[in-house]
Amino acid sequence: MNTIETNFTVTEFVFLGLSSQPKTQLILFIMFLFFYLLTVVGNIIIITIIQVETRLQTPMYFFLTNLSFLDICYTSTDVPQMLSNMVAGKKTIPFSRCATQMYFSLSFGMTECVLLGVMAYDRYVAICHPLHYAVIMNRSTCGQLAGVSWASSFLSSTVINIFTSSLPYCGPNVLDHFFCEVPSILRLACTDTSFTEMVVFVFTVVIVFIPFLLIVVSYARILLTVLRMRSASGRHKALSTCASHLTVVALFYGTGIFMYMRPQSKTSRAGGKIIAVFYTVITPMLNPLIYSLRNQDVKGALRRALAKQRT
């Protein structure tokens, strides 16, 4: 195996990937290529429908457009590298490219966490304060909330990336993962990483756990409001608008928190790769399906778009 001897500065990393068996790699390549294409096409369709359909020009779908664009960026940061490794004879990546991938992957992942919290707040205002919704969630406020989601996440990722990349890496250079991610990179540092792990944990709490608490509080208030509704149709409509978002939150947050808020010593390497597949590949692929299959407005817009194409 291609490794670099101890006491030498690592200039590149070698990926072990998901499997070393050629037949298994071929199957995984076809499967993940299909997932990737489905993710890109599905999210582009969602963005296009929202931009074309005037009925969807609302704050909720403005944030959904951000989420779809974010999912395209997120999965495109990691999956092409993984697909290339499955067909390449030499599964290496230069240290600088690894740091760049780590930065953007973490940035997009953190942005999704904050954005999901903002989307929960949007649903809270829409259901609990419907008469003030248009005033509170105006275009300026929506733009600011989206901007804060992106800016705070990229800034946090910058700090984490600086701490992680500045550690000494003197061998071995074998990365037991399919892309460059902070937990797997820290295992290869040839020094004590406890302080860097603490920095990662603190920013994870701020960028991941606080939005998660916002989601919990928002939906607790929403549930109380829905239970007070006298109309069964009103309760059903209110809950149906939240069902898609809650499904996405459960998929993304469940795996992300499990990966980043546990001590590195207690994280199984094989298990960590499977978890990473969920939040880097599976969730971005499922988001368009979840929002199109469970959302009546999106399904209606899709039917109208298809009907126009036929006429």
Helices and strands as residue ranges (DSSP letters): E 12-15, H 22-52, G 54-56, H 59-87, E 92-94, H 95-128, G 130-132, H 133-136, H 139-165, E 174-175, H 182-186, H 194-204, I 205-209, H 210-228, H 232-260, G 264-266, H 269-277, I 278-282, H 283-293, H 296-310
